[in-house]
Amino acid sequence: MGNASEVRRDTVTVPAGMSPADVKALAERKAQSQVSSGERISFVHLHGSRPAPGSSGAELEWRYSYHVIPSDGTAEE
C-alpha cells in the first residue's frame, strides 16, 4: 500500500462576503502549498463556514478537505 491517496482537512479565513468560488480557489492554493513535491491535489471540497474567532463577523473561517495523490498518479484505490 505504498502509494495510497489521502484526504486532509484544513481551514482558510477570508473576508465575509467572498464568493464560494473565490474561497475554493484560495483553499486550493493553500492545500497545494502544504503538499510535498511528490504529491498533488486532485480535488478540494468546501464544507461550510462560521464567523472567524475574534473577527466580529468581518471574516469567515471556511472548513475544507482535499484529496492528495502521488504526482505520478499511482495511488491505490
Secondary structure, 3 states (H helix, E strand, C coil): CCCECEEEEEEEEEECCCCHHHHHHHHHHHHHHCCCCCEEEEEEEEEEEEECCCCCCCEEEEEEEEEEEECCCCCEC
